[in-house]
Amino acid sequence: MKTVGRGAATTVLVATSPLLQGSGGRYFADCNEAEVLDRRGAPLLGVTRYALDPAGARRL
């Protein structure tokens, strides 16, 4: 279980960092950009490639 501060850290970082302004469509976890996972059954910390596909998102 994370503390409130640790739980909010990634959200605060990406919302306020000038280095990330204007860069949407990226996923972060634990204050780092999430790894793109290419296989089923992969660890839960990351983002699957289909979640980054705007055309696929529109079809949903």
C-alpha distance (Angstrom), angle and dihedral (degrees) to the residues before:
residue distance angle dihedral
M1 . . .
K2 3.80 . .
T3 3.76 125.4 .
V4 3.80 117.1 -113.6
G5 3.80 90.1 -103.0
R6 3.79 93.9 51.1
G7 3.78 91.4 44.5
A8 3.81 91.3 53.9
A9 3.81 97.3 39.5
T10 3.81 98.0 90.9
T11 3.80 93.5 45.4
V12 3.80 91.9 49.1
L13 3.81 92.1 45.7
V14 3.80 96.1 52.6
A15 3.81 93.0 40.8
T16 3.79 94.7 52.9
S17 3.81 108.8 26.8
P18 3.81 112.7 112.0
L19 3.82 87.4 -154.1
L20 3.81 90.1 66.8
Q21 3.81 99.9 44.9
G22 3.78 112.1 129.5
S23 3.78 94.6 10.0
G24 3.78 109.0 113.9
G25 3.78 130.8 165.2
R26 3.78 94.9 54.1
Y27 3.80 125.8 119.2
F28 3.79 125.7 -143.6
A29 3.80 133.9 -166.7
D30 3.80 128.3 178.6
C31 3.83 90.5 0.7
N32 3.81 93.0 -57.7
E33 3.77 133.1 96.6
A34 3.80 107.0 -93.7
E35 3.78 119.4 -110.5
V36 3.81 115.2 -113.0
L37 3.80 108.0 -118.4
D38 3.80 117.0 -147.3
R39 3.78 101.6 -176.5
R40 3.77 138.9 61.4
G41 3.76 116.9 -108.6
A42 3.80 91.8 29.6
P43 3.81 120.4 149.1
L44 3.78 114.5 -72.9
L45 3.81 94.9 -118.3
G46 3.78 105.9 89.2
V47 3.78 142.2 42.5
T48 3.79 127.6 -87.1
R49 3.78 118.3 -124.2
Y50 3.82 93.2 -118.7
A51 3.82 89.7 60.1
L52 3.81 88.5 62.4
D53 3.82 94.6 51.3
P54 3.84 109.9 102.6
A55 3.83 92.9 -169.2
G56 3.79 90.8 52.7
A57 3.79 90.6 48.0
R58 3.80 90.8 53.9
R59 3.82 90.3 51.8
L60 3.80 90.2 55.4
